[in-house]
């Protein structure tokens, strides 16, 4: 019998690492996702497919209906997740027009539970927003006003299926590497690689190019494979956004410093942003609201699972 190649063994190890991370959320994966998010190892789709088959045959992975996991999962829970995900995507579709016309936005991605695929009944809908330079707090102000008026902005009292905009960067400072926790940051890496880009292909490409560290975690990562989520704005929406940008350019120049001061002061006046668990950032080029940052805890649990495999 031919011995497994060193690369095949490395691919198998990487597959179990990827599966270990998603086991934290009890999420089975398909072959495409395993290949794209192969942890810190390059491998062809054929290599991954063969290695997954061998891991299933040896009892190290469970397979069912084209999905794979370290252990058997609850089909009912997966189906419930799928229904919740579909509901939230329908809501995104319903209000896509509003996202499309907000001036000074360079890119929008769906993130967190909806992008990961583990939305439940109480999940909100999280967005990552890239704005034009010196327009971050103008954009945030417009988003708050518009989506509050539409009745879908997340508040402390209303979370389920509400829109949450908790992470903004500017297009001239889209680098996220400084936000990584030292040593290893698996949650942030899987989070970034799971973005579902919604608006502006060029903006998403620019974001990924500015964050090459993602390829250190996922050498197989292919940004083009993520573009199926992109929704094209129709001509009317493009014209309306362009007109609004022209009309609001001078007000934005005048009011951005004032709005920035108000938003930053308000952010750090909130008690939760002074908690020991907070990694909130609020400056000219980034607004990252993260009062309860679980990344160190997730890294610890991830490593514990790997030691037990």
ABEGO torsion letter per residue (X at the ends): XBBBBAAAAAAAAAAAAAAAAAAAAGBBBBAAAAAAABBGBBBBAAAAAAAAAAAAAAGABBBBGGBBBABBBBAAAAAAAAAAAAAAAAAAAAAAAAAAABBGBABBBBBEAAAAGABBAABBBBBBBBBBBGAAAAAAAAAAAAAAAAGABBBAABABGBBBBABBBBAABABAAAABBBGBBAAAAAAAAABBBABGAAAAAAAAAABAAAAAABAABBAAAAAAABBBBBAAAAAAAAAAAAAAAAAAAAAAAAAAAAAAAAAAABAAAABAABABBBBAABBBBBABBAAAAAAAAAAAAAAAX
